[in-house]
Amino acid sequence: MALRTTAVLRSSLSKWAYNLSGFNKYGLLRDDCLYENEDVQEALRRLPDHVVDERNFRLVRATQLSLQKIVLPKEEWTKYEEDKLYLTPIVEQVIKERKEREKWEKEY
């Protein structure tokens, strides 16, 4: 019972924090907000072109909305349930490869 209550509380808290962050009001996904360092740029390079185009559209639209000081209508906000991590798994793989390469270069 306590475990189920904790899971429900965690889910509710996650949704609350997600909506409070504000990026969903511009139609952005969580991975759209990642800081673009070398690892993220490599991950973006590995994505299919249509996924990168969709990301660029969301970023340009969010920038335009921000400049106009408006947000999307509530029915167009990104919902917590619909937000998928499309870039994070690839970034994690890139970081793993980089660390493995650095370790190999250090040892040999």
N, C-alpha and C positions, 0 to 999 in steps of 0.2 A: 504494500500500500504506500509506504513512504517513498519507495523507488519510483512508483508511478506518479506520485505527487511531485517529486523532484523533476521528473522528465517534463511534466506539463508546465511547471514553473519555469524551467530552463527554456522551453519552447516559447512561452509567453514573453519572457524577458528578452529572448533573441528577436522576436518580432517587434517588440517595443523599441529596442535599440536600433533595429534596422530602419524602422520608420522615422525615428528621431534623427538619424544620420543625415537625411535630407537628399541624398543623391538619387533616391528612387523617384522623387518628385520631378526630376528632369528626365526620367526614362533610362537612367544609367543602371548597369549591373555592377555588382561588387568588383569584378575583375577589371571593369573600365577605369576604376579609380586607383589602380596600382601605380606606384611611382615607377617611371620608365628608366630603370638602370640597365646595365649591359645584359643581365640575365633576362629581364622582361623583354628587351628588344630582340634577343635571340629567340625567345618563345613566340613572339609575334611573327617573326620571320618564318617559323615552322607552321603557323596556322594556315589553313586554306584561305585563299583570297577573299571568298565571299564572307567569311567570318571577320576578317580584318576590315572589309568594307562596311559591314554592319556596325562594327565597333566605332569606326571613324564617323559614320552617320550619327550614332548616338552622342558622340563627343561634340561634334559640330552643333547638333541640335541643342545640347545642354548649354554650350557656350552662348549660342544665340538667345536662348531663353534667359540665361543669367544676365546678359547684357540688357535685355529688355525688362529685367526685373519682374519676370512672371514665371510661373511654373505650369506644367501640363495640367489639363483637367484631371480630377482625381481618378476617373476610370482608366486613364492612360498611364498612371504611375506604375512602376515596376513593383509587383507584389512579391513578398518574401518567398512564397511557394514557387513562383515562376523564375526566380533568380537562380541561375546555374553557374557554377564555376567552370568556365570554358578555358581559362588561361592558367589558373593556379596549378593544375596537375602538370602542365607542360613546363612552367617555371620551376617547379620542384624537380623535375627531371633534368632540366638544364643546370640547376644548382648542383645536383648530385653528380652530373657528368663533369662539371667544372672542378668540384672538389676532388673527384677521382683523378682528373688530369693533373691537378696541382700536387696531389700526393705522389703520383707516379713520377712527375718531373723532379720532385724533391728527393725521392728515393733513388732514382736512376740517373 
